[in-house]
Every structure is written in C-alpha cells, then in structure tokens.
Amino acid sequence: MSERRVVKIVTGQPTSDGAGVRLRRVIGTQDLDHLDPFLLLDEFKSDRPDDYLAGFPDHPHRGFETVTYMLAGSMRHQDHVGNRGELIAGSVQWMTAGRGIIHSEMPQQKDGLMWGFQLWVNLPARDKMTAPRYQDVPPEKVPTVALADGASARVLVGEAGGVSGPVNGVATQPLYLDVTLAPHGRLSHGLPTGHSAFAYVYDGRARFGPLEDSTEVAAGQLAVLGDGELVNVATGDGTARFLLLAARPLREPIARYGPFVMNTREEILQAVQDYQRGTLLG
C-alpha cells in the first residue's frame, strides 16, 4: 500500500481573535492559507483568564462549517434564533453555518485551563445556502478505540478501528481523530486516497511517514500529508498526542472575507449586505 509522506511542516503562529482571545493559528496563515477543504485551524490553550475571558461575542458566519473540540474548560454558545448549549472538556460541536448564523461563544469559567481547537471546513457551492444546523456531542458520546498496541483514538468524525464517530451528514466525508500514541509506539492508519490530510501534534512529538523517510513533528506543528493509502506514525521516548484529519477536497473557487466564505466576490458582497440589513438568514 502507498504511504503518505510529510510534504510540509507548518508551525502555528500566535495571534488573537474574538474580543482578544489569545490563540495559535495553524491553518489560515501566510505559511498555509488553506488545505482544501480545511480553511482554518486554531488552538487555544491558556490558564491565564485574561487570555480567554472576553471570549467570542456575537459574530456572523455564512458558507462553511465550524468545528469546536474541547480538551479542558467550558464554553457556552448561543445564537440569535435561540439555540444554545455548553461545550465542556471532551465535547465536540459541528456547526453548519449554511446561509447564516449570528452566534457567540463565551467562557463559562473565571479561572483554570481553557484548551481546545476550532476548525473551519468549507461547504460545496450547492450547500452554502443550506439551513443552519448544529451537532452538539457530549464527551460520553465520543467513542475511544484501540488502534494498535499503545495507540488509541477518540473518534469525533468518520470511522477508525471499526468504530464510527457521532457526527454525520458532512459533505466532505471527513475523518477527525484525537490520537494518543505511547512511548516507542507505532501506528499505521488508512486514509482515503485523494483526500487532503494533516496531523497536528499538540503534545509531545512523533515521526510521520515511511520508516526510512519519516519526519519528526513537535507540539505546535502541523504536518501536511501527501497522497497515499495510509500514514505511519512512530514515537520515541515520550507519549505523543495529535489530531489526525482528512477530507475530500472540493476543488472550487474560494472567496473569503472575515466570517464569510463563498465562491465569488459577488456572493461575499451579498453576505455583507445581508448582515448589515439584518437578513443574513435569507
């Protein structure tokens, strides 16, 4: 079987978003503008309240999906049509903005560690104006599966080890795993040929690719994986924890402006006008 190799290493860049939340941006930078259909990946991690308490007040989205995965802390979300929920450690939310959502994401703690990830995934042109949808998944609904001796994964989306994740009905057929690999561990995992794929190491370090041509990736770094049927991962003396993602590329034009992602400049202008007029939902 053909093995995927690391074709690029990207180091996350410190930045801030929302009302001043400090985070590390990995996709959506000059080094990696996007990896079709992935548009953005942020990691937020801090035990300093000033880094996260201001949160993400009301803001709009149109034309793509946001995925929030929490490792620690608590975040409440609500939107302008009354949907609300709380994201806690281990939970995941897959939000399809579709034709429009105005929502907020605000911390529900005054101190302690806040740690998680937000991913943006593009929608195909045919689905950009679909009705908004939430898939809020509590920690106990996210299965954990043993993938090899010393390797386990929480399966958020897609299938691994004969287990399916709780999120469904996503056009890009994504795989989203949170993998833990023990010291001196080895993992070989299949990925759909032709799908864009990457691994983001958030704790420790690991080597990705064929044994004779592997690349070390450290915490805070993302490895873009070339095409192939599987990826091999190995650890040294320490445990590694990483996100492994893959999805079908859309290969469509991308027009983006802040919280709007469409296919043409005209569609972006329409989104801005709809937001200004209070008709974002159409």
C-alpha positions in Angstrom: 0.0 0.0 0.0 1.2 3.5 -0.8 2.3 5.5 2.3 1.8 9.2 2.8 4.8 11.4 3.4 5.1 14.7 5.1 5.2 17.3 2.3 5.2 20.4 4.5 5.7 21.4 8.2 3.7 24.4 9.5 4.4 26.0 12.9 1.4 27.7 14.5 1.5 31.5 14.8 0.4 33.3 18.0 -2.5 35.7 17.3 -5.8 36.8 18.9 -9.4 36.7 17.7 -12.8 37.4 19.0 -12.6 40.0 21.8 -8.9 39.4 22.4 -8.7 35.6 22.9 -5.1 34.5 22.6 -4.6 31.5 20.4 -2.2 29.7 18.0 -3.3 29.8 14.3 -2.0 26.9 12.2 -4.2 26.9 9.1 -5.2 30.3 7.7 -1.8 31.9 7.8 0.8 33.0 5.2 2.5 29.6 5.6 -0.7 27.7 5.0 -3.7 29.7 3.7 -5.9 26.6 3.4 -5.7 22.9 2.7 -8.9 22.2 0.7 -11.5 21.9 2.2 -9.9 22.9 5.6 -9.9 26.7 5.9 -8.6 27.4 9.4 -7.3 25.6 12.5 -6.8 27.4 15.8 -5.6 26.0 19.1 -6.5 28.0 22.2 -4.7 27.0 25.4 -4.2 29.1 28.5 -4.6 29.0 32.2 -4.5 32.9 32.4 -8.1 34.2 32.5 -7.1 37.4 30.7 -6.2 35.3 27.7 -9.7 34.0 27.2 -12.4 35.6 29.4 -13.5 38.1 26.8 -14.5 35.2 24.5 -16.1 35.5 21.1 -19.1 37.8 21.4 -21.8 37.9 18.7 -20.4 37.4 15.2 -21.8 36.1 11.9 -20.9 33.1 9.7 -22.0 32.0 6.2 -20.9 29.4 3.7 -18.9 26.9 5.8 -18.8 24.8 8.9 -17.1 25.4 12.3 -15.9 22.5 14.4 -15.1 23.1 18.1 -13.3 20.4 20.1 -12.6 21.0 23.8 -9.9 19.4 25.9 -10.3 21.5 29.0 -12.6 24.2 30.2 -16.2 25.2 29.4 -17.7 27.4 26.7 -21.3 28.4 26.2 -22.6 29.0 22.7 -25.9 30.7 21.7 -27.3 32.2 18.5 -29.8 34.8 17.5 -32.6 32.3 17.0 -32.4 30.8 20.4 -30.1 27.8 20.1 -27.8 27.4 23.0 -25.5 24.8 24.6 -22.4 24.3 26.6 -19.1 22.8 25.4 -17.2 21.0 28.1 -14.0 19.0 28.2 -14.2 16.2 25.7 -17.2 17.5 23.8 -17.3 18.4 20.1 -19.6 20.7 18.2 -20.0 20.6 14.4 -21.9 23.7 13.3 -23.0 24.1 9.7 -23.5 27.8 9.3 -25.0 27.4 5.8 -26.9 30.6 4.7 -26.2 32.3 8.0 -25.8 32.3 11.8 -25.0 35.0 14.3 -23.7 33.4 17.4 -21.4 33.9 20.4 -19.0 31.5 22.2 -18.3 32.7 25.7 -16.2 31.0 28.5 -18.1 29.7 31.5 -15.2 29.8 33.9 -13.3 32.6 35.8 -10.0 30.7 36.0 -8.3 27.5 35.2 -7.2 25.9 31.9 -9.1 26.6 28.7 -7.8 24.3 25.9 -9.4 23.4 22.6 -9.4 23.7 18.9 -11.6 25.4 16.3 -11.5 24.1 12.7 -13.3 25.7 9.7 -14.4 23.3 6.9 -15.6 24.6 3.6 -19.0 23.8 2.2 -19.6 22.9 -1.5 -21.3 25.6 -3.6 -24.5 23.6 -3.6 -24.7 23.6 0.2 -23.6 27.1 1.0 -27.1 28.5 1.4 -28.5 25.4 3.3 -30.3 25.8 6.6 -28.0 26.1 9.6 -27.5 23.0 11.7 -25.8 22.1 15.0 -24.4 18.7 16.1 -23.6 19.1 19.8 -21.9 15.9 21.1 -21.2 15.4 24.8 -18.0 13.7 25.9 -19.6 10.4 26.7 -20.9 10.1 23.1 -17.4 10.3 21.6 -16.1 6.7 21.3 -12.5 5.7 22.1 -11.0 2.9 20.2 -7.7 1.0 20.4 -5.9 1.2 17.0 -2.7 -0.7 17.9 -0.7 -1.7 20.9 -0.2 1.6 22.7 -2.3 3.6 20.3 -5.8 4.8 20.9 -8.1 7.4 19.4 -11.2 9.4 20.2 -13.3 9.2 17.0 -15.0 12.5 16.5 -16.0 12.1 12.9 -15.6 9.3 10.4 -14.5 5.7 11.1 -11.5 4.1 12.8 -10.9 0.7 14.2 -14.4 -0.4 13.2 -16.0 2.4 15.2 -17.9 5.4 13.8 -17.9 8.9 15.3 -21.1 10.6 16.3 -21.0 13.5 13.8 -22.7 12.6 10.5 -24.1 14.0 7.2 -21.0 16.1 6.3 -20.5 16.7 2.6 -16.7 16.4 2.6 -16.7 12.9 4.2 -14.2 13.9 6.9 -12.1 11.9 9.4 -11.3 13.6 12.7 -9.3 11.6 15.2 -7.7 12.6 18.5 -4.9 10.1 18.8 -2.7 9.1 21.7 0.5 7.1 21.0 2.5 5.6 23.8 6.3 5.8 24.0 8.1 3.7 21.4 4.7 3.1 19.8 3.9 2.5 16.1 0.6 3.2 14.3 -0.4 2.5 10.7 -3.7 4.0 9.8 -5.6 4.0 6.5 -6.7 7.3 4.9 -8.9 7.7 1.8 -6.8 8.1 -1.4 -7.3 11.6 -2.8 -8.4 13.2 0.4 -6.5 16.1 1.9 -4.9 15.1 5.2 -2.8 16.5 8.0 -1.7 15.8 11.5 -1.4 18.4 14.2 0.7 17.5 17.2 -0.4 19.2 20.4 1.6 17.3 23.0 5.0 15.6 22.7 6.5 14.7 19.3 6.2 11.9 16.7 7.6 10.9 13.4 5.2 10.6 10.4 5.8 8.8 7.1 7.7 5.7 5.9 10.2 4.4 8.4 13.1 5.1 6.1 11.9 8.6 5.2 9.9 9.9 8.3 9.7 13.4 9.5 9.6 14.5 13.2 6.8 16.8 14.2 6.8 18.5 17.5 4.0 20.1 19.6 2.6 23.2 17.9 3.4 21.9 14.4 1.2 20.6 11.6 2.3 18.1 9.1 0.7 18.3 5.7 0.5 14.7 4.3 0.9 13.8 0.7 -1.4 11.4 -1.0 -1.5 7.7 -0.3 -3.5 4.9 1.3 -2.1 5.0 4.8 0.0 7.0 7.2 2.7 5.6 9.5 3.4 7.2 12.9 6.1 6.4 15.5 7.1 7.8 18.8 10.4 7.8 20.7 10.8 8.0 24.5 7.7 10.1 25.1 3.9 9.9 24.5 2.5 11.9 21.6 -1.0 13.3 21.2 -2.1 14.6 17.9 -5.2 15.4 15.7 -5.4 13.4 12.5 -7.7 14.7 9.9 -8.7 14.0 6.3 -11.5 15.2 4.0 -12.5 15.2 0.4 -11.2 18.4 -1.4 -13.9 20.5 -3.1 -11.7 22.0 -5.8 -14.0 25.0 -6.1 -13.1 28.7 -6.2 -12.8 30.3 -2.7 -13.9 33.8 -1.9 -13.5 34.8 1.7 -13.9 37.9 3.8 -13.7 37.6 7.6 -16.5 35.3 8.7 -17.9 34.7 5.2 -16.7 32.0 2.8 -18.3 31.8 -0.6 -17.3 31.1 -4.2 -17.4 34.6 -5.8 -16.8 38.2 -4.8 -20.4 39.0 -5.6 -21.6 36.4 -3.2 -19.3 37.9 -0.5 -20.8 41.3 -1.1 -24.3 39.9 -0.8 -23.4 38.3 2.5 -22.1 41.6 3.9 -25.2 43.4 2.7 -27.5 40.7 4.2 -25.6 41.0 7.5 -25.9 44.8 7.5 -29.6 44.7 6.7 -30.3 42.0 9.3 -31.4 39.5 6.7 -28.4 37.1 6.9 -30.7 34.1 7.2 -32.4 34.9 4.0 
